[in-house]
Each structure stands twice: as structure tokens, then as C-alpha cells.
Amino acid sequence: MDVTESQDEYAANLELYEKVVATNPEVKRKGKTMPYTSHNGHMFSFLTKDGKLALRLTDEDREAFVKKYGTEPVVSYGAVMKEYVEIPQELLQDTDELKQYFALSYQYIGTLKPK
């Protein structure tokens, strides 16, 4: 994949990320170089520099998600993001399905003590 294709894929995935964020009117996307969402000071989703979407889920939801989609752990800047799952490209393209997981992520963050 050349640089132009990579930039096009990132832009397309950013647009898909924006669509899922828009499903929750209480959430605003933040970040210029690394788009993310947060609630009460806790980040719960972000788009990697490679254009992959990561969502933060409870242990139970994460286990069910990995079982269903067979995803790998999320690694950002060489560190494993323990509570995050990588969203498969097919799911990223299906806003109706993805918004359920986005909602679970938002609900989970709401249970954490605000920072």
C-alpha cells in the first residue's frame, strides 16, 4: 500500500469513526493528531495512526467481543491497551452494529470514578 492509499484509508476510517461518534449526542470527538472520545476524564475510544478503531470495554463485554470477532489486543506506541478491543474493518463499516459497542463503551466509562 502506498502513502496515498494509506492516507485515503485513514480518511475513510476517520469518517466512519465520526459517524459512530455522532450516534451519541453526549459525545464529541476530540484530538487533532489522534482522534479520541472521553467521558469524565477517561478515554474510551480512539483511532490509531494506522486508522484502526479501538474501543474500551468491560472484561465481560471484551471477552464476548473477542470471541465473536477474533480480534487481537490493541497496541499503541508499543504498549498493550488492556481494556481495549480493535474493531474489525467490516464492523467499522456497519454503523448500526458498531453503535451498540460504542454505547457499551460509553456506559462502562460512566461507571468509573471521574478524573
Residue, then its C-alpha position, 0 to 999 in steps of 0.5 A: m500500500d502506498v502513502t496515498e492509499s494509506q492516507d485515503e484509508y485513514a480518511a475513510n476510517l476517520e469518517l466512519y469513526e465520526k459517524v459512530v461518534a455522532t450516534n451519541p449526542e453526549v459525545k464529541r470527538k476530540g484530538k487533532t493528531m489522534p482522534y479520541t472520545s472521553h467521558n469524565g476524564h477517561m478515554f474510551s475510544f480512539l483511532t490509531k495512526d494506522g486508522k484502526l478503531a479501538l474501543r474500551l470495554t468491560d472484561e465481560d463485554r471484551e471477552a464476548f467481543v473477542k470471541k465473536y470477532g477474533t480480534e487481537p489486543v490493541v497496541s499503541y506506541g508499543a504498549v498493550m491497551k488492556e481494556y481495549v478491543e480493535i474493531p474489525q474493518e467490516l464492523l467499522q463499516d456497519t454503523d448500526e452494529l458498531k453503535q451498540y459497542f460504542a454505547l457499551s463503551y460509553q456506559y462502562i466509562g460512566t461507571l468509573k470514578p471521574k478524573 
